[in-house]
């Protein structure tokens, strides 16, 4: 029957395929946005620190970047905190002579790779930033600077405060997932802070420099830290501020990407309303394609009334007719799904360019369940 009505068969498949393509493109974009930082196995225990200084109604300073001293203060005064991590990417000249190029290099706490799930694949996997002169590279940057040669032990020169210093590559890590609020390709230890920022800034409470993250001990609660942190601040700088003027808070790691209430830090923040609207649109587009398919199918079924009448007169059972219609429907849906997936992969580069997104369609096992659900739901 499908062969005898090729035009309507192709029309149904094409219409559904376009709807499925739009559903996949917008749906996977929404999935990517809401799953930021979820790859970290310790995500429930990791928080970003923010600072809000309130001196009057018109004089409020609110930032997700913090003073350098926060790392030491948080580790020294709160037993609930397992470690505090600094993350501060900045531009540095890399190389010597005329071959120098500007690169973003992150200044990191040595414990960074023990807190976040950034996989070390070569070199010193236990303590890659053990010394001040150590540098770590992503897999892509190891390839960029050293090609197929072994990069471990090689030297990378970096200009620091007008002085060119040599750093030894001690480890290579897998490229950080795009759905990460912390992303870098080159990193050095924050043991270099005194040279990078000057010793005065190391103890300054009012000069913001870096993002600070904390990871709690297992079974510890961030609320107990929040309850006592005001008293700790007043005991340390009470002579410089009044109570309630200097406020420190904590933002869950997985809340960073879609929370516009906290100032933007070192990575861009998405718009949660935009993501929600796109999610609704993706469902409406697919629903519209299904309605269009159903309408065309009903129109075709009216033309086939005589055929059905003849078959019933010849003794055909109702169940046999139902099976025939369902089988035809499932064939159309499976074909539309295959074409829709092909359309999705072809349209993905243009979609990413138009939306400034970076959607990836890497296959995951649950995609099979999604495809099966679409076949069953749309088919029925």
N, C-alpha and C positions, 0 to 999 in steps of 0.2 A: 504493500500500500504506500509506503514511504517513497518507493521508486516511482510509482505512478503519479505522485504529487510532488515532483522534485522542487518546484518553485516554492511551495509552502514549506517543504522540509528545509530547504536552504535558508528561507526567511526566518523560520523558527530557530534554527541553529545559530544563525548570525546574530539575531536579536538577543538571544540568551547569552551568547558568547560575549557580546559587548557589555551586557549587564554584569556578567561574572567578572570580566576584566576590571570594570570600574569598582566592583565590590572588593576584589583582591587588592587593587592598587591602594584604595583609601583604607581598606581594612588592615592591611599589613603596615601602613603608615601609622595608623592609630595604635596597633599592637606594639610597634617599635617605640612610640612615644611613651606609652604607659608602662613599658618594661625596662625603662632606663635604670641601670645599676642593679638590676635583679640578678645578674649573673654572679654577684658576690655572695658566697656561701655564708658570710658573717654579716650580711646586710642589716639584720635586725638589731645588731649591737653597735652599728657605726652611725655617728652623728657628725654633722658639720657645725662648727661653733660660729655664732654671730654676735655682734656687738652693737648695742644701742646706747648712745649717750644723749640724755635728755636734760638740758640746762634751762630751757624755757619752752613755751609753746611754739615759738618761732626759731628755736635753736636746738634742732634734733639731728644727730648724726647716726645713721643706721647703715650697717655694712656687714657683708658676709666675709670680708677680709679682716684680719685681726692683727694685733701686735705680735711680734716675734716671741715675746715673753710668755704668751699663753701656753705654749707647749710645756715648759718647765713648771709653771704654776699649776696646771691641771694635773700633771703627773705627780707632783709633790704633795698636793693637798687633798686628793680624792682617791681613797682606796678602791672605789668602784670603777675607776678608769684604769684599764689595762695598759693603754699606750695612747699618746697624743702624736698626731702626724701633721707635719707641715707640707704644704704643696704650693709652690710659687713658680710658675713658668714665666720666663722673661727672655728677651732677645739678646743674644750674645754673638759676637763675631767669632767664627770658627775657622781655623786654618792659619797659615802664615803668609806674609807678603801679599802679592796681588791675587792669590787664590782664595782669600778669605770670603766667606759668605755669612750672612746673618741667619741664625737658627734659633728656634725656641728651645731653651733648655730648662727643665724643671729642677728646682732646688727641693730636695726631698729629705724626709727623715729616714734614717737607715732601716726602720721597721716597716716601711711602706709595703714591701713585698710580702710581709707576714700578715698584714691586715687586709689588703685587697687581693683579689684573685687575679693578679697579673703573673702569668706563668713564665718562669725563667727556664730557658731551654738550653743555654750554654753557659759555661763559666762557673763562677762562684754562686751557687744557688742558696747557700746558707746566709751569707752576709755580703752581698754584692757591693754595698756602699760602706764598707767597713772603714775606709780611710778617706781623707779629704781629697786625695788626688784620683779617686776612682770615678769612673763614668760608666753608665749602663746605656745600651742602645736597644731600640726595637729591632725586630727582624728586618723590617724594611730599610731602616737606616744603616744597619750593619751591611746590607747588600749595597746600599747607596754609596757608602764610604770605602768599603773594602771588597766589593764584588763577591766572588765565590771563595775568596781567601778567608782563612780563620781570623776573626776579628779580636779574639781574646788575647790580651797582652799588647795589642797595638796602641799607639799613642794618638790622641786627638788634642790639638792645641786650641785653647779658648782664651779670648781676651777678657780679663777681669780687672775692672778699674784701671784701664790703660796698660796693664801688664799681661803679656801672653804667658799663660801657664799650660803645662802639659798634663793631661789626664790619661790614665791607663784604663782601657776597656776591660772591665772585670766580668761582665755578664751581658747576655743577650736575652731579651724577653719577647714573647709572642706579641704581635701588634695588638694593642688594646682594643677591645670591642668598641664599635662606634656608639653603642648605647651605654656609654660611661661618662659620668660627670667629671671624672679625672682622666685626662688623656695627655700623653706626652710620648715623644720618640727618643729623647735624650734626657738623662737625669744625673745630677751630681748630689753629693751629700750636703745637708744643711750644716755640717761641721764647718763649711766655708762661709757661714753667715757673717762672721766678724769682718772678713775681707770684702764681702759683697755689699754689706749695708753699713758697716762701721759699728764699733763696739757700743756706742751710745744707744743705738736703736735696739740692741739686744735686750735692754732693760726698760725701754720706753713703753709706757702704757697708753700713749695717745697718738702713736704713729703706726698706722696699719700697713702691713707689708705682705702678709701671706694668708692663704686659707689654712685653717686649723681643723683637723678631724680628730675625733676620739673614738676609741673602741672600748666598750664596757667589758668588765669581767662577766663571765657566764653567770646568769641568774641575778645580775645587778640591775638596778632600776635607774633610769635617767632622772626620775622625779626626785630621788634622794639627793642627787647632785644639784639639781635646780633649787631645791629648798635651802641648801647651805651655801651656795656659791656667793650670794649677796654678802653674807657675813665674812666670807674669806676675802672678798674684794675690799670690804671696808677695813679689815684688819691689815691689809697690805698697802692701800693707798687712801685710807680714810682722811688723811690730812690734805689731800688734793681735791676730793670731791665730797659732796653731801650725799646722804643716803638716798638711793633711788635715781641718782644721776648717771651712774655707770652700771649698765645692765648687760649681763652675758647670758645667752640662751643657746639652745641646741636644736638643730633641725635634722630629722631622720634622713639618712642617705637617699632612700628611695623617694623622698618627698621633694628633692631638690629640683628636678627637671621641670616639673609642672606646677610649681608653687610660685606665683608672682607676688606674693605678699612679702617675701624675703628678697632683698636686693640681689641682683645678679652678681655672681662671683667670677671665677675664672672660666666658666663654660656657659654657653647660652641657655636661656630658659624658654621652654615652649609655652604656648598659650593654651590652658586647659579648655577654655570655651571653644577655641578653634578645633581642638582635637575632638571634643564632644560633638560639635556640629558635623564634622567630617564622618564620625562614626554613624550618626543618624542618616546622613546623606548616602553612605555606602549601602545601608540596609534599604533605604527608599528606592535607590536605583535598581537594586536587585529585585525588590518587590514589584517595581514598575515593569521590569523585563518579564517577570513571572506572570503578571496580569496580562501583558500583551500576548505572551505565549498561550495562556489559557483562552483568551478571546479568540485567537486564530484557530486554536484546536476545536473550540465549540463550533465556530463557523464551518470547519471542515466536517465535523461530526454530523451536522444537519444535512450536508450533501451526501453523506453515506447512509442516510436513513433507509433508503430503498435496499441497499446491500444488507443492512442489518435485518430488515424485515424478511428478506428472502432467506437469510441464514436461519432465522428463528423458525420460519415456516418449514425449513428442511430438518429441524430438530436440534439446532445449535443451542447449547445451554447458556444461561446468563453468565455463569462463571467463566465460560470459554471466551465470551466477548470481553469481559472485564480483563482477563489475562492478556488478550490481544492488545487492547488499548493501553494497558500498563506497560507491556513489553515495548510497544512503539514509543511510548513516552520516555521510558528509561533509555532507549537507544538514542533518542534525540538529545536527552540531557547529557549522556556520556559524551556524545560527539561535541555538544556545545561546551562542556567542561574542558575537553581537550583543546578545542579551538580557543576558548577563553584564556587558558593558561598560556598558549602560544602568543596570543595578543598581549597578555600581561608582560611577558618577558620582552617582547618587541617594544612595547610602549614605556617600559620602566625608565630607560635613560631620559626620554623626553619628560616624563612625569617628575623625575628628580630635578631636572633642569628648571622646569616651570615652577615647582614648589620650593626650590632650594633645600629639598630633603635629601636623604641618603638612604633610601629604602633598599634593603637587601632581601632577596627571596631565596635564601639558603634553605634547603629542604630540611624539615624536621619531621619526626615520626607522627606527630599529631596532625600534620597536614592531611595524611591519609584519612583520618577520622573526619576532618572538615570536608574533604571531597566526597566521602561516602554520605555524610549528612546532607550535603547539597543535592546529590543525586536522588536520595530518597525523598527529601522534602519537596523539591521542585517537581520531581517526577509524579509524586502522588497528587 
